[in-house]
Amino acid sequence: MSTSPDQRDTREDTPAPAVSTRAVFWVGTVVTGALFLWGAWERRWIADDGLIVLRTVRNLLAGNGPVFNAGER
């Protein structure tokens, strides 16, 4: 079985990538993980703020206004 010059394998003509896709994947994964851990460390003490907002929203929806304790203004 012979191939004509028009049906050659074109993979010979394309250069190899300078950086492998596996290296790019791992660098991106490590950078993303490091940014996530840094952000988690910076915001580690504000966990109770969400509960304060939740209680304020519950009071607002109950008709008491945007207050932490019902009856206070």
N, C-alpha and C positions, 0 to 999 in steps of 0.2 A: 504494500500500500504506500503510495507516494503522495506527498502533499505538494501542492503548487506553491509558488512564492507568495501568492496572495493569501494563503491560508496559514501562514507561519504563526508560531506562538508569539504573541506580542509581549509576553512577560519578560522577554529578554531585553526589550527596548526601554522598559520603565525602570528608573533607578529605585533602589531600596530606600525606605524612609529613613531619615536621619535619626529619629528617636522612635523606639518601638512603642506600639500602642499599649503594651502591658506596663511599661514604665510610666507612661502618661496616666494610665488608670491608677496606679498605686500612688503616684505623687498627688494626684487629685484627691484620692481617698484620705491620705494622711493629712493634707492641708485642710480638708473639710472637717475631719475629726478633731484636729487641733483647734480650729476656730470654734467648733461646738463646745469643746471642753473649756476653752478660754471664756466664752460667753457664759457658760454654766457657772464657772468659778466667780465671775464678776457679779452675777445676779443671785448668789446663793442665799442671801439674807432677806430677800423680798418676797418670800413665799406667803407670808401672812397678809400682804397687801391685797391679794386676790380675794381673800375671805372678807376683808373690810369692804371692798367694792361689792361683793356678793350680798352682804347684809344691807348695804345702802340701797342696792337695786331692789332687794326684797321689800324694804320699807317703802320705797318709791312706788312699786307696783301695788302695795297694799293700801296706798292712798295717804301715807304718813309724810310724804315729801322726801327729798334727798338727805335724810339724816341717818346717823348710825343707830341711835336709840329712839324708839318711837316716843313722841311727846316732847322731845327736845328740839329747840330751834336755834 
